[in-house]
Structure formats: structure tokens, C-alpha cells
């Protein structure tokens, strides 16, 4: 009888500790978002504001990548395909049919999710490295297709028309970066919140189980194929939203700028650097990687082509050696020392 | 339906190329009993477990669970019907906490994560792992990992629990605690089919024993009958008797 009474008590303690931890995480997220929202008051330089926008964009993109790659353990190196889908869907719908980018963005997301499901149906038969290689190949095939698609501008790309400042079509004076900062912040916040809420839902547990040990997961009733498909669709949807935002932001897209292999890497790297499969990993990684990339690029100019890639490589090597769990693990105090 | 045995394995075989891992095995497990599946290394015990749990399909034969043919059902569906298993080589989710490992099992019965967490807390208390609830599973000691495997399986609220050498590698004191846990599980109404190597542990625990040798049935009956069976002694215990 004594133990019978003790069970609900300790259960309640653990449950309330769980809720406290969740609330703290959410408050931390709010605080970070609020701090970033205030950043433009201090940082007024247009070039620096540009870096903030790109950092937020990549934090969001990497967060989206992290859902499939980090939580579910399916390392995709072809996410540029979904990014390009979002960018092209939005741009084509707007420039050719006059559909507002806000709507085009959602269409792009849905199309990308559908592509992810169609590809996943075939690719999730492949394990580990084979899956990753297949994603690279398919994204490259997509790049070649768009490069030769005359109606969509082929290799020359598509220019957005110049219009006065407008929230409806997401176009603003090039000196006024504030709206883009807030849109990118909203995008990053939405992907963060999505991850935050899925993390402790059934999908979240299933994804981590699939990643850690698929055999054991299956014996516990986890639907492995369905789990991977759900992760792929959600991940692709948000990646395409990022592509749509990028298209509106730069007002000109071509296959190289929105479907390049390097983009796929740039979506995966912040998560790897910051902590793969963690809530804060992508944001922490992006906050380090993106400013660094932008600064090295501008200082080295045209002569330094590829130096930024060397920098990524070095960073990943340093992290792999010193902090294999990713940099965000520096912020979580772990009492138990590793034996 | 309570008249039929919980599990019926009928003439099941499994071949890997030319090797017959399990050959024409027929066995029944009654409701609420503990059946010990014993046999020397390579007898086909773990393969038979895999066939019952749905990890791999049989080459021939039928498997009935609760009166229904489950031969063609995949593992997750069998788990939903009430078959849970542990692995001989532990397969914990090492990046997740002990509690989260058990939550994955509980989600089969409680799709809402909050309920699954409440269920998982009860189960780790039952399995004696509460003090390790927040530890990453990768940091557990081997006996704790075995306990976690059992806890995870119990969280799926199985009718039939398949335990694959859960006592292996434990010290006698740890094994005694393991035996207590298995008894406790059975008291909650769960039927247990256990593979075990260490005869001193299995024999007092099980109601009946089924002996596999080279993939085929060698004998079955009560623990005492099996232990006295000449064929069993020569195949399995023979060396030990000669040695003493």
C-alpha cells in the first residue's frame, strides 16, 4: 500500500518538473526572440542588418532541416531542391499570374512537401549513406531540369518587377531592411515553435526512436516509414517557405542561387555545428556560421572564392574534435560527468 | 476466446539460405504462464523470438496470437495486438533519457504524449528505475539497461512478453532482482515466454520448459521433467554432468 501511494506522488513531481522545464525553454525562446527584435535599434548599418536577415533565414532553414536530419536521423543533402521549389513556385505565381507571394509561399510549401513524400516513398528504402547520396543526386537532377526549363527562365532566371513599398507583395526600398528582419524573425520563431511543440509529441518521440534504433522502435509499435514521411514533409514545407522568402528578399532568382548544392550544405551545417537533433542547435550554429561566412566573403572579395568553404570545414572539424554533441551543449549544464 | 492458448506456433520453420535456423517447431503458450525456452547456443531461440515478434517472416508455418493468425502482420502491428519483446543484445535509445525510452513504448496505448509520460513514470517505478529517470539511456550500467528494456516492453501493456536472455551477464544478486521483476510482471497478468541460458535461474521460475536443439524441438514439459529427460541431458547438460 505504501508503494501504491508513493507512485502517484513521485509521478506528479516528475510531471511538474517536466512542465517547469518546458516553460523555462519557452521563456528562453521568447527572450531570445525579443532580444533579436530589438537588435535593429542598435545595429542600423544596412550591411549588418543584411547579415541579421540571412542569419535568421538560415537559423530557420537549418531548424527545418533538423526535423528530418536531426530528430529523425535521415541526413538529407538535397534540401536545396525544396528551397528552390519554394523560390520558383512563389516567383512564377507572382510574376506570371499575379498571385501574391504570401499565397505563393504556401503553395510552394505544399508542393515541396508533396515532392518530399513522393521521393521519400522511394528513398526511405535506402539506409544511412545511401539515402544521403540519393538526396544529393536528386537535387542535382532538379537543378539541371530547371536550368533547361525555358518557361521558368532557364539559366538566366526570373527578375521580380520593381514596385513601391508593399507588405502585400513583400517588396521594400532596398535601404529599408526592417520589414525583412521581422519577417525572417517570424519565420525563425515559427520553425522554432514547431520544433518545440513536436519535440515532446508522439512524432517527436517516434523520430528519435527511429534515429537511435529502428529495430527496437519497430518492436515497440513505432511506424517507421510513416515517421520518416511525416518528418520529410514538415521539413520540406518549411524549407520551401524559406526559399519563397529568399526570392522576395533578393527579387531575382536563378537556378544557381536557389538550388545550388552549397545551399543544401548550408542548411545542414548550422545544425551540425550547433547540435544536431537539438532545439537550439540550428540557431546557435547559424549565429556563428552565417556572420562568419558573410564577413569572410566580403573581405576576401572575388579573390577568395571557396575560402568560406574552407572555413566551414575547419569549424566542423574543430567541433567534431572538441564538442561532438554540438556547441549548444555548452549551455546545458550536465551534472553527471561522463565515465 | 479464453479457452484457446494465447500463443500458438504451428509447424514454423525459418531458413537462412541452406541453414535451417528453426525447423518445424510447434509450441503453445497458455494464458498467464511462464514458459522457458531453453537450448544451447545456436539452437534457434532468438530466431524463434524474432518470428513470434514479427521481426522476420517464417519460411513456412503459422503463428496464432489470441486465436488470430498474425503470421503476415508486421512487428508494430503485433505490438499493438499485445506482443512485446526485449533483445538479447540490448537496443536502448541511447540519446534519449530513460523516461523517454519508456514513453516510446507507452505511446502504443496512449497516443497523447502527456498520458504516455504518466504511464511511463508508473512503469519505471514498477521496474525500479525511478532514480535514473532523467539519465541518458547510454549512461546506464548493463543491468540497468536490461531493466530498461523490460520496462519499455511492459509500457506497451503486452499480453505476451518475450524476454530474450534478460539475466545474461548479471551477477547472482542482480539476477535475483531480475527474477523478482519477472514474477512481478506475471502477477499483473502478463504471459511470459523467456529465453534463458542459466538453468539455475530459469528452472525455478518457469511453469513449463521447451527445449530447442539445432532448430528443432527436443523436449517439453515441466521443469523437472525436462531436466530429467535423457535427450536434453546429453544435448545440453551432458558436458556438465560428465564434468562433475
Interface residues (C-beta under 8 A of the other chain):
Chain A: X6 X7 X10 X11 X14 X15 X18 X200 X201 X202 X204 X205 X206 X208 X209 X211 X212 X213 X215 X216 X217 X218 X219 X220 X221 X222 X223 X224 X277 X336 X338 X339
Chain B: X53 X54 X55 X74 X75 X76 X79 X80 X84 X85 X87 X91 X92 X93 X94 X95 X96 X99 X100 X103 X104 X105 X107 X108 X111 X112 X113 X116 X117 X118 X121 X122 X125 X130 X133 X135 X139 X152 X153 X156
